[in-house]
């Protein structure tokens, strides 16, 4: 059994989730149950699935949860773009969050390949 707090990919996901929660505090009130909730749910899902996957018995099971986290990261990336285009996020906020999410997606992809025995460097 792995400790999710020791994984670099979780250590990257957690601050992204915190940043998303902070960024969405100023979204319009009418989005409280719409985009605000959805953006937060996507961000929360990334770290949650990494943590849940850590206790699975096999690498294949863990990879399944990492793939769910990767899907949530892609979902988050789109939702942040939408929030920016709607004027809910400043360009600087969007750029910083987008860069973090893209880095997180690369880390998840590399970790999945590593666990699946597919070394991307060979």
C-alpha positions, 0 to 999 in steps of 0.5 A: 500500500502506497502513501498518496502524500509521498507521490509527486503527482499528488503533491502537484495535484493538491496545490492545484485544487487549493488554487482552483478553490481560491480562484472560484471564490469570486465567480458570480453567485449564479454560478454557485451550483453550476460552473463553480461547483463543477470546476471544484468537483473536477479539481477535487477528483484529481487528488481524490482518485490518486489517493483512492488508487494508492490503496488498490492491490495491483498497478492495473487497478491503480492505473484505472484510478490515475486514468480517471484523475487524468480525465478529470484534469482534462475536464478541469482544463476545459472548465478553466478555459470556459471560465476565462472566456466568460470573464470569471478568470483574469488572463493571468489566473487562467494562464497560471492554472492552465500551466499547472493542469497541463504539467499535472496531466503530463505527470499523470500520463508518465506515471501511468506509463511507468506503472503499466511497464511502458517506459516513455523514455525507451 
